[in-house]
Structures are given as C-alpha cells and as structure tokens.
Amino acid sequence: MAAILLLLACVGLLCGILMFWKTNEPPITKQAITHTLTIIIPARNEALRIEPLLQSLAMQTWRGFDVLVVDDGSIDDTAAVAMRYGAHVITSEVVGTMTPGKANACAYGAKQATGDWLLFLDADVQLASEHSLSRMMTSFYAQYGKGILSVQPYHRITKRYENLSAVFNVIVLTGMNVFTVWQSRLSTAGSFGPCILCDRQSYEQTGGHEAAEESIMDDFALSDVFIAKQLPVTNYVGRGIMNMRMYEEGIGQLVEGWTKNLATASQSTHRAVMALIQGWIFGVIMVVAALMLSISSPLLIVSVSLYVAYGVHMYVLVRRAGNFHPIIILTYPLYVLFFTSVFMYSLYRTHVLHSVMWRGRKIKV
C-alpha cells in the first residue's frame, strides 16, 4: 500500500513541476518613452500602507508621470499622507450605475486622469527599484503600448503568520495559466489586480472598470473585456520590480482577503491547469500517508526522501512568489491544509451565502 501511495505522490510532484514551469519577467529594453502616465491609486483607509509606495515613486528615474490618489471613503489620514508626498487626492464618486468600491474608484480616477497611459496600483505595493517604473513602461512599449501589462508583486514577509499565504501565492500565479509548461499556448485567466498598466485608448474602447463592475474580481473581468476586443494581456512576476505587503493587520484579515478572491478566481483557470493544481495538492496527502504507513517498513527511507523532495520543490515554488521561510520545506502539509480550508470556506461564502466581507463592506457575489 505504501508503495502505491509513493507512486501517487511522485505523480503529484510531477504535476507541481508542470503547473509552475517557468516565471516570466518584463524584458529589459532601452527605449525613450514620450508617453505621459497617470498613476491611479484607489485607497480606502490606507494611511499605514500607502507611504512606502509614494516613497518608491519619488525615487524613480523615469519622471513622466503624475500620481492620483482616489480616496474611497477613508476615515483615517490617507489623504493627508498622500498630499504630503505631492500626490493629487480626489474623493471617489459613483460612476454611472457602479457601486462604491475599488473598481468604481479606479473608474473615477481614470476619468480624472490626464496621461496617455494609466497605471492602476494598489496602495500596499512598493516599487522595488528606482528603475522599476522605467522597466514596466519600456516593456509595455514593446507590446506596442496597447492592451494590458500586469505584474504580480513579490510578497515581502515580515511577520511569521504571513507565511500562511505561501500556497495561495503559488496558486495565484499558476492559476493564470501562463506560467505552466504550456505557457503562451493557453490564454491568460486574467490580470493581476495590484498592478495593471494600460493605454487610455484601449481602456476607453473596452469600457474599462465600468464594463467589469459586475465581477468581484475586477482585475479578471477587466482583462476579459480587453481580450474580447482582441487586445493583448501580458502577465509577469514582480521579483526585483515590485513588492507588496499582504494582510499585515492579522490572520483574520488574511483569511478574509483570500476568501474574497479564491473561489471566483479559480473559475477562470484552465481545466488542464486546475487538474495539475489538484494533483499537486493530492500528492501532498499521498506523501504524508505514505510516510505514516512506512514507519516500520523498508520503504521508510524512500518515504522520507520523497517527503523532503516535495518540500524542497514547494519551497522553490513559493520563493518565486515571496520571501517565505525555509521551514516550509518540513511543514508544508500544514500550509496546504490551511489553503484547502480557506478555499472550502471561500466556496461556501461564494456559492451558498453569495457574499464575502472586505474592509468592513459586505460584497455580494
């Protein structure tokens, strides 16, 4: 029995290799950019998070941009902090028939923007280098300045509990379809909400966030309306380009945040990729079961070796997404269990209660 479980665990490990085959990073090119850029930052009670982003923007070598902070009903000092760094702050207003929230704030910001290109940034991200903005701009120019260029920020861990996001980060990247062994042969599942760069013409042509307002995952819906107009959507990983802090207010916020995103996002993942993800998670169960069954058998050394190999591989994957702790090599089944629990809860909230909570707002799904 243990031998069969070990075989299944090997299959799971293979699934993990295929599902996250290679990361893509924005190419480094030298190109003089004459386009103007408006950076739009939707912000709701972000006084404790937005300052590192504004500091990193002030350090950029490319300066052809203005910063527009859209205050989405904050009751803290978000506006004061933003103005201290020279950002133009406006109070979000309802656009058309949209409901208050991030998508509406982005849409309202876009209407007030003056740049040729629009860069939507979450308030909790931070540019990792003084050349980050230049690199994104030249990369977008390389795709003819059309469509969407999206970057998933590198997750910077500072508190131990934040390591609980390890598996979630891997799933976010692999679920986009484009980092698998098939890469460009599969259509992207969406774009990364923390960082979306697009041109104004494409944004207005597609309807932008107004056209995407019906989805809780506005970043996925936004990419869908771009793709429907046959506009390119390109996704990159952000290591060395952009960092982020996630859910630094505690485990409760971490669970709430991932619950909001998981179930809806998973619906856009290609079935073949989803099968690989499920096989990878199933493999963790098999390797643990095999280890338990082979405690007093000749297969113990094989089981321990495979358990560690699985852990090393998982650590390689999570390090592509963030600076997660090496303890994951030995304790990874606990992280997979936590991910599975939150995912099941997300399914319950999405398909049974038809609502999720985020930042004090009840969002219907």
Secondary structure, 3 states (H helix, E strand, C coil): CHHHHHHHHHHHHHHHHHHCCCCCCCCCCCCCCCCCEEEEEEECCCCCCHHHHHHHHHCCCCCCEEEEEEECCCCCCHHHHHHHCCCEEEECCCCCCCCCCHHHHHHHHHHHCCCCEEEEECCCEEECCCCHHHHHHHHHHHCCCCCEEEEECEECCCCHHHHHHHHHHHHHHHCCCCCCCCHHHCCCCCCCCCEEEEEHHHHHHHCHHHHCCCCCCHHHHHHHHHHHCCCCEEEEECCCCEEECCCCCCHHHHHHHHHHHHHHHHCCCCHHHHHHHHHHHHHHHHHHHHHHHCCCCCCHHHHHHHHHHHHHHHHHHHHHHECCCCCHHHHHHHHHHHHHHHHHHHHHHHHHHCEEEECCEEEEC
